């Protein structure tokens, strides 16, 4: 059991080992979802403005 805990605690974290581009990559899908969500909400208002 102790060797198992030592192996888990000493395992390297590949997420933190990527450098500067590491934390940005998981945020990109959330940004894309946010842009799609905002554009879907704004579409009726844009259509109403274009229709006059």
C-alpha positions in Angstrom: 0.0 0.0 0.0 2.8 2.4 0.8 4.6 1.8 -2.5 1.3 2.5 -4.3 0.9 5.8 -2.5 4.5 6.8 -3.2 4.0 5.9 -6.9 0.8 8.1 -7.1 2.3 11.0 -5.2 5.5 11.0 -7.3 3.8 10.6 -10.7 4.5 13.6 -13.0 1.6 15.8 -14.0 1.6 16.0 -17.8 -0.9 18.9 -17.7 1.5 21.2 -15.9 4.5 20.0 -17.9 3.3 21.6 -21.2 4.7 25.0 -20.6 2.9 28.3 -21.3 0.3 26.8 -23.8 -1.0 24.3 -21.2 -3.6 26.2 -19.3 -5.0 27.9 -22.4 -5.9 24.8 -24.2 -8.7 23.6 -21.9 -10.2 27.1 -22.0 -10.7 27.2 -25.8 -13.7 24.9 -26.0 -15.4 26.9 -23.3 -14.7 30.1 -25.2 -16.1 28.6 -28.4 -19.3 27.5 -26.5 -19.6 30.9 -25.1 -19.3 32.6 -28.5 -21.9 30.2 -30.0 -24.2 30.8 -27.1 -24.0 34.6 -27.4 -24.4 34.5 -31.1 -27.6 32.4 -30.8 -29.0 34.8 -28.3 -28.2 37.8 -30.4 -29.4 36.4 -33.7 -33.1 37.4 -33.3 -32.1 41.0 -32.3 -29.8 41.3 -35.3 -32.5 39.9 -37.6 -35.0 42.5 -36.1 -32.6 45.3 -36.7 -31.9 44.3 -40.2 -35.6 43.9 -41.0 -36.2 47.4 -39.8 
